[in-house]
Amino acid sequence: MTIVLLILLILVLLLLAAGYAAFFCACVRLPVAAEPGKSKSYRFIKEEIEAGAAWFWAQEPEQVHISSEDGLRLTGYFLPAENAKGTILLLHGYRSAPMCDFGYSVQFYHSLGWNLLAVCQRAHAESEGKYITYGVKERFDVRDWALYLVDRFGPAQPIVLLGISMGSTTALMSLGTDLPESVKCCIADCGYTSPYEQFVHMLKDRFHIPVHPVLDLANLFSRLFAGFGFRDYSTVTALQQNRRPVLFVHGEKDRFVPIRFTVDNYAACVAEKQLITVPEAGHGTSYVFATETCQSAVREFLAKYAEEPANV
């Protein structure tokens, strides 16, 4: 009996260790910041990303800060445009940084005549925070960045949300918050539906690890240490009450965030919407493989919903 109990205790400890390891690897901030061009997804355009990032920093963007509702000091970089039409709020992805994800496209967005506010998400780069919450808490950070822009430029200047990967999900989730009316529309590139669904995909399809009880235990540790649960909120919930137009973009070869998540998001969205899928693109590379298509769609989308009065 003693041996049986000892074996059971060891199994329990091993499961707890696996659950904590899953939580730690997924949610705890890394000590080293991401660098442009270093991501596996973007290595084939490393030079272009580095050039775009160098251009952005050469413009000497203004470093700006806000405080999150839970007391974190969040950092962003503001690049003004001459006679700006409004401001595009750029939201980077998981374990990334603004110019890691937007270095390839940042000059295009600025050339359209929009200010850019490239923010560092909580627990990333220069922003404070120990835990990544996959949009659950970050959605309120987006709202607060939008309120910062309203305070700075007034309610008449339009704001556009533009996110990639986790930044896409963060932007979509923020549509379920009390955003200011200045936020006119959203561009969402390769977002997932919820932390839980994304973790299920990663454990089951990518790492071939049993979802239960590992994910259940990781969720428990997340509640204890990071203060959020993997099922606390979803893009589907936000989009079912959203009133703002959304342009969805996703690469059909994306293995990190499967295209089915964007299909689900698109179906849930009750506002005006558009969907672009790129057959050749993997994760976060739709703009790279279909540059002209994406640029044309963005121009038309902004002209229709952000550069003229929109009913939101």
Salt bridges, closest charged atoms under 4 A:
GLU35 OE1 - LYS38 NZ 3.05
GLU50 OE2 - LYS46 NZ 2.63
GLU62 OE1 - ARG152 NH2 2.70
GLU69 OE1 - ARG143 NH2 3.10
ASP70 OD2 - ARG122 NH1 2.89
ASP141 OD2 - ARG122 NE 2.78
ASP144 OD1 - ARG143 NE 3.04
ASP178 OD1 - ARG143 NH1 3.33
GLU181 OE2 - ARG243 NH2 3.42
ASP205 OD2 - HIS201 ND1 3.18
ASP216 OD2 - HIS212 ND1 2.72
ASP232 OD1 - ARG223 NH2 2.58
ASP254 OD2 - HIS250 NE2 3.08
ASP254 OD2 - HIS283 ND1 2.71
GLU307 OE2 - LYS85 NZ 3.41
